[in-house]
Amino acid sequence: MFSSHAFAKPFLVQSNNNKHELIFAEQALDTMTADMAKGCEAVSLFTSDQGSAEVLEKLGEAGVKYVALRSVGYDHVDVAKAKSLGIKVANVPAYSPYSIAEHAVALLMALNRKIVLGEQLMRKNDFRLDQLVGFDLHGKTVGIVGTGKIGSAFGAIMHGFGCKLLGYDVYENSDLVREANIVYTSFEKLCQSADIISVHCPLNGATRYLFNKHSFSQMKRDVVLINTARGGIVNTVDLLDALDRGIVGHAGLDVYEYEKPIFFQDHGDFQIKDELFQKLRSHPRVLLTGHQAFLTNEALAGIAGTTIGNLDAWASNGTSENEVA
């Protein structure tokens, strides 16, 4: 179990119930740590682990036959390479969608109502309200990019606030149309019309840098951008430029495109050398959290249950219904 963290271990132990021998390693999987899997039939990866072709080759040489992901996304794994090596890969196709949807709402509300700034001023005994003006969510147009389980949960919450919903997805969600009056449109039209845009799509060839200089140029001034999906969907350089030009009024981010060497670790007094990250987290109109949107008891229990379930299936008959490779 690579990239094992204290927050997840109890859930994995409970779900496992002594069925499999679990070896917890704090280290992330990469070319230097792949040899730790020698003698293991399966490894379990988190989003901070590397599943490149080179890493997979080392896992294959170590005798690994199965890769159980503790995530929905599998963009960090070379699926084609895994297939060629005969290594089966399974993900967690779904867990509590409310965890991430609610975190997206929390980022939106904190930005809009200046919660962080208000608390900072309060600590300074500055009770003036001049810098803390927000806006009503009621009646605003919210664009949702990706209306799967998480995007739909977010849409339901925004519908409850009285927002108008626009959706962009390859597949239209008829339940969301019926229950939340979402209107599906083109990505271009969504960018042009939305006051708030929230990202809930997977990262793949079609969505990498979906948000870039061109798409930002089409947006309303002062649009609020929320991204709790994957960092690579947003071009960070272009986002910072859009923030500085006043196109994006605020950005609430739980992900960052170059987060792997940064997130999920205590860097203590060591300086983070990523200058782009430093610019992003120090920007006065950016609220950045460290990939914690999924972090609820319910989501962790769901992730652990499905991860162990995939191991159970492989141990039983060599196949799992959640295989992506």
C-alpha positions as CSV (number, residue, x, y, z in Angstrom):
1,M,0.0,0.0,0.0
2,F,2.1,2.9,-1.3
3,S,1.6,6.5,-0.1
4,S,-0.1,5.2,3.0
5,H,-1.3,8.0,5.3
6,A,-2.6,8.0,8.8
7,F,-6.0,9.3,7.7
8,A,-6.7,6.2,5.5
9,K,-5.0,3.3,7.3
10,P,-7.8,2.6,9.8
11,F,-10.4,2.4,7.1
12,L,-8.3,0.0,5.0
13,V,-7.5,-2.2,8.1
14,Q,-11.2,-2.4,9.0
15,S,-12.3,-3.2,5.4
16,N,-9.6,-5.8,5.0
17,N,-10.6,-7.7,8.2
18,N,-7.4,-9.7,8.0
19,K,-8.2,-11.2,4.6
20,H,-5.0,-10.0,2.9
21,E,-1.6,-9.2,4.2
22,L,-1.3,-5.4,3.9
23,I,2.1,-3.8,4.0
24,F,1.8,0.0,4.6
25,A,4.5,2.2,3.1
26,E,4.6,5.9,3.6
27,Q,6.8,6.3,0.5
28,A,5.2,7.2,-2.8
29,L,5.6,4.7,-5.7
30,D,8.2,5.7,-8.2
31,T,11.2,4.2,-10.0
32,M,13.2,4.3,-6.8
33,T,10.7,2.6,-4.5
34,A,9.1,0.1,-6.9
35,D,11.5,-2.6,-5.6
36,M,9.7,-2.5,-2.3
37,A,6.9,-4.5,-4.0
38,K,9.1,-7.5,-4.5
39,G,7.2,-10.6,-3.3
40,C,3.8,-8.9,-3.4
41,E,1.1,-10.1,-5.8
42,A,-0.6,-6.7,-5.7
43,V,0.2,-3.1,-5.0
44,S,-2.2,-0.2,-4.1
45,L,-1.7,3.3,-5.5
46,F,-2.9,6.7,-4.4
47,T,-3.1,9.8,-6.6
48,S,0.4,10.9,-5.5
49,D,2.0,7.6,-6.8
50,Q,3.5,7.1,-10.3
51,G,2.3,4.4,-12.6
52,S,4.5,5.2,-15.5
53,A,5.7,2.6,-18.0
54,E,9.1,2.4,-16.3
55,V,7.5,1.9,-12.9
56,L,5.1,-0.7,-14.2
57,E,8.0,-2.6,-15.7
58,K,9.8,-2.7,-12.4
59,L,6.6,-3.9,-10.7
60,G,6.2,-6.6,-13.3
61,E,9.8,-7.7,-12.6
62,A,9.0,-7.8,-8.9
63,G,6.1,-10.2,-9.5
64,V,3.2,-7.8,-9.2
65,K,0.1,-8.9,-11.1
66,Y,-2.5,-6.4,-9.8
67,V,-2.7,-2.7,-9.2
68,A,-5.5,-1.5,-6.9
69,L,-6.0,2.2,-7.2
70,R,-7.4,4.1,-4.2
71,S,-8.9,6.7,-6.5
72,V,-11.5,7.2,-9.3
73,G,-9.0,8.8,-11.7
74,Y,-6.3,6.7,-13.3
75,D,-4.4,9.3,-15.3
76,H,-1.3,8.6,-13.3
77,V,-1.1,5.0,-14.6
78,D,0.0,4.0,-18.1
79,V,-2.9,1.7,-18.7
80,A,-1.7,0.5,-22.1
81,K,1.6,-0.5,-20.7
82,A,-0.1,-2.3,-17.8
83,K,-2.1,-4.3,-20.4
84,S,1.0,-5.2,-22.4
85,L,2.7,-6.5,-19.2
86,G,-0.4,-8.5,-18.2
87,I,-0.9,-6.4,-15.0
88,K,-4.5,-5.8,-14.2
89,V,-5.5,-2.3,-12.9
90,A,-8.7,-1.5,-11.1
91,N,-9.9,1.8,-9.7
92,V,-12.6,3.0,-7.3
93,P,-15.2,4.1,-9.8
94,A,-17.3,5.8,-7.2
95,Y,-17.4,6.8,-3.6
96,S,-19.3,9.5,-1.7
97,P,-19.7,12.2,-4.4
98,Y,-20.9,14.6,-1.7
99,S,-17.5,14.9,-0.2
100,I,-16.0,16.6,-3.2
101,A,-19.1,18.4,-4.2
102,E,-19.5,19.9,-0.7
103,H,-15.8,20.9,-0.6
104,A,-16.3,22.8,-3.9
105,V,-19.2,24.6,-2.4
106,A,-17.1,25.4,0.7
107,L,-14.4,26.9,-1.5
108,L,-17.0,29.0,-3.4
109,M,-18.6,30.3,-0.2
110,A,-15.3,31.0,1.5
111,L,-14.1,33.0,-1.5
112,N,-17.4,34.8,-2.1
113,R,-18.0,35.8,1.5
114,K,-14.3,36.6,2.2
115,I,-14.2,34.2,5.2
116,V,-10.4,33.9,5.3
117,L,-9.8,37.6,5.0
118,G,-12.6,38.3,7.5
119,E,-11.0,36.0,10.1
120,Q,-7.5,37.6,9.5
121,L,-8.9,41.1,10.0
122,M,-10.8,39.9,13.1
123,R,-7.5,38.8,14.6
124,K,-6.1,42.2,14.0
125,N,-9.0,43.9,15.8
126,D,-10.0,45.4,12.5
127,F,-13.8,45.1,12.3
128,R,-14.3,47.2,9.2
129,L,-16.4,45.6,6.5
130,D,-15.1,47.5,3.5
131,Q,-13.1,44.6,2.0
132,L,-15.7,41.9,2.8
133,V,-18.5,42.5,0.3
134,G,-19.7,39.4,-1.6
135,F,-22.7,38.6,-3.7
136,D,-25.9,36.5,-3.5
137,L,-25.6,33.1,-5.1
138,H,-29.4,33.1,-5.7
139,G,-30.1,33.9,-9.3
140,K,-26.5,33.5,-10.5
141,T,-25.6,31.3,-13.5
142,V,-23.4,28.3,-12.5
143,G,-21.5,26.4,-15.2
144,I,-20.7,22.7,-14.3
145,V,-18.0,21.1,-16.5
146,G,-18.6,17.3,-16.0
147,T,-22.0,16.2,-14.6
148,G,-21.2,12.7,-13.4
149,K,-21.9,11.8,-9.8
150,I,-19.8,14.6,-8.3
151,G,-20.9,17.3,-10.7
152,S,-24.5,16.2,-10.3
153,A,-24.2,16.4,-6.5
154,F,-22.7,19.9,-6.8
155,G,-25.5,20.9,-9.2
156,A,-28.2,19.8,-6.8
157,I,-26.6,22.0,-4.1
158,M,-26.4,25.0,-6.4
159,H,-30.0,24.4,-7.5
160,G,-30.9,24.6,-3.8
161,F,-29.3,28.0,-3.6
162,G,-31.5,29.1,-6.4
163,C,-28.9,29.2,-9.1
164,K,-29.4,28.7,-12.8
165,L,-27.4,25.7,-14.1
166,L,-25.5,25.2,-17.3
167,G,-23.8,21.9,-18.0
168,Y,-21.1,20.7,-20.4
169,D,-20.5,16.9,-20.7
170,V,-20.2,14.2,-23.3
171,Y,-23.2,12.6,-21.7
172,E,-26.3,14.5,-20.5
173,N,-27.7,13.6,-17.1
174,S,-31.5,13.4,-17.6
175,D,-32.0,13.2,-13.8
176,L,-30.2,16.5,-13.3
177,V,-32.2,18.1,-16.2
178,R,-35.4,17.0,-14.5
179,E,-34.5,17.7,-10.9
180,A,-32.3,20.8,-11.2
181,N,-33.3,22.3,-14.5
182,I,-29.8,22.2,-15.8
183,V,-29.4,23.3,-19.5
184,Y,-26.7,21.6,-21.5
185,T,-24.7,23.7,-23.8
186,S,-21.3,24.0,-25.5
187,F,-18.2,24.6,-23.5
188,E,-17.8,28.0,-25.3
189,K,-21.3,29.1,-24.4
190,L,-20.8,28.0,-20.8
191,C,-17.7,30.1,-20.5
192,Q,-19.4,33.1,-22.0
193,S,-22.5,32.8,-19.7
194,A,-21.5,31.5,-16.3
195,D,-20.8,33.7,-13.3
196,I,-19.3,30.7,-11.5
197,I,-17.6,27.7,-13.2
198,S,-17.0,24.4,-11.3
199,V,-14.8,21.6,-12.7
200,H,-15.8,18.0,-12.2
201,C,-14.5,16.2,-15.2
202,P,-11.7,13.6,-15.5
203,L,-8.3,14.5,-16.8
204,N,-7.6,13.0,-20.2
205,G,-6.4,14.0,-23.6
206,A,-9.5,16.0,-24.3
207,T,-9.6,17.8,-21.0
208,R,-5.9,18.6,-20.4
209,Y,-5.6,22.4,-20.3
210,L,-9.3,22.7,-21.2
211,F,-9.1,26.0,-19.3
212,N,-6.4,28.0,-21.0
213,K,-5.8,31.5,-22.3
214,H,-8.4,31.1,-25.1
215,S,-11.2,29.8,-22.8
216,F,-10.4,32.4,-20.1
217,S,-10.7,35.2,-22.8
218,Q,-14.3,34.1,-23.4
219,M,-15.4,34.4,-19.8
220,K,-17.3,37.1,-18.0
221,R,-15.2,39.5,-16.0
222,D,-14.9,38.5,-12.3
223,V,-16.0,34.9,-12.9
224,V,-15.3,32.5,-10.1
225,L,-13.5,29.3,-11.0
226,I,-13.6,26.2,-8.8
227,N,-11.5,23.2,-9.5
228,T,-11.7,20.1,-7.3
229,A,-11.1,17.6,-10.2
230,R,-7.5,17.4,-11.5
231,G,-4.9,20.2,-11.7
232,G,-3.9,19.5,-15.3
233,I,-7.4,20.5,-16.5
234,V,-6.4,24.1,-15.8
235,N,-3.3,25.8,-17.3
236,T,-1.9,27.5,-14.2
237,V,0.2,30.1,-16.0
238,D,-2.9,31.2,-18.0
239,L,-5.1,31.2,-14.8
240,L,-2.7,33.5,-13.1
241,D,-2.7,35.8,-16.1
242,A,-6.5,35.8,-16.1
243,L,-6.6,36.6,-12.4
244,D,-4.2,39.5,-12.8
245,R,-6.3,40.8,-15.7
246,G,-9.5,40.7,-13.7
247,I,-11.1,38.1,-16.0
248,V,-11.2,35.5,-13.2
249,G,-12.3,37.3,-10.0
250,H,-11.5,34.4,-7.7
251,A,-10.2,30.9,-8.0
252,G,-10.9,28.1,-5.5
253,L,-8.6,25.1,-6.1
254,D,-8.1,21.8,-4.4
255,V,-5.7,20.5,-7.0
256,Y,-2.6,21.8,-8.8
257,E,-1.1,20.5,-12.0
258,Y,2.3,19.9,-10.5
259,E,1.2,18.8,-7.1
260,K,2.8,15.4,-6.9
261,P,6.0,16.4,-5.2
262,I,4.2,18.8,-2.9
263,F,0.9,17.6,-1.6
264,F,0.3,14.9,1.1
265,Q,3.7,15.6,2.7
266,D,5.0,17.7,5.6
267,H,7.8,19.8,4.1
268,G,8.5,21.5,7.4
269,D,11.1,24.3,7.0
270,F,12.2,23.2,3.6
271,Q,11.5,25.7,0.9
272,I,9.2,24.6,-1.9
273,K,11.1,25.5,-5.0
274,D,8.1,25.5,-7.4
275,E,7.9,29.2,-8.2
276,L,4.6,28.7,-10.1
277,F,3.0,27.1,-7.0
278,Q,4.4,29.9,-4.8
279,K,2.7,32.5,-7.1
280,L,-0.5,30.6,-7.0
281,R,-0.9,30.1,-3.3
282,S,0.2,33.6,-2.5
283,H,-2.3,35.3,-4.9
284,P,-4.8,37.3,-2.9
285,R,-7.8,36.0,-4.8
286,V,-6.9,32.4,-4.8
287,L,-8.0,29.9,-2.1
288,L,-5.9,26.7,-2.4
289,T,-6.4,23.5,-0.4
290,G,-4.1,20.4,-0.7
291,H,-6.3,17.8,-2.5
292,Q,-8.5,17.3,0.6
293,A,-11.9,17.5,-1.0
294,F,-12.4,13.7,-0.8
295,L,-11.5,13.7,2.9
296,T,-14.6,12.6,4.8
297,N,-15.3,9.5,6.8
298,E,-17.9,8.4,4.3
299,A,-15.6,8.8,1.3
300,L,-12.6,7.1,3.0
301,A,-14.8,4.2,4.0
302,G,-16.0,3.9,0.4
303,I,-12.5,4.0,-1.0
304,A,-11.2,1.4,1.4
305,G,-14.2,-0.9,0.8
306,T,-13.9,-0.9,-3.0
307,T,-10.1,-1.2,-2.8
308,I,-10.3,-4.3,-0.7
309,G,-13.2,-5.5,-2.8
310,N,-11.0,-5.4,-5.8
311,L,-8.3,-7.4,-4.0
312,D,-11.0,-9.9,-2.9
313,A,-12.2,-10.4,-6.5
314,W,-8.7,-10.9,-7.8
315,A,-7.9,-13.4,-5.0
316,S,-11.1,-15.3,-5.7
317,N,-11.2,-15.5,-9.5
318,G,-8.5,-13.3,-11.0
319,T,-10.8,-10.6,-12.3
320,S,-12.6,-7.5,-10.9
321,E,-15.5,-5.6,-12.3
322,N,-13.7,-2.4,-11.7
323,E,-10.7,-3.1,-14.0
324,V,-9.5,-0.4,-16.3
325,A,-6.7,-2.5,-17.7
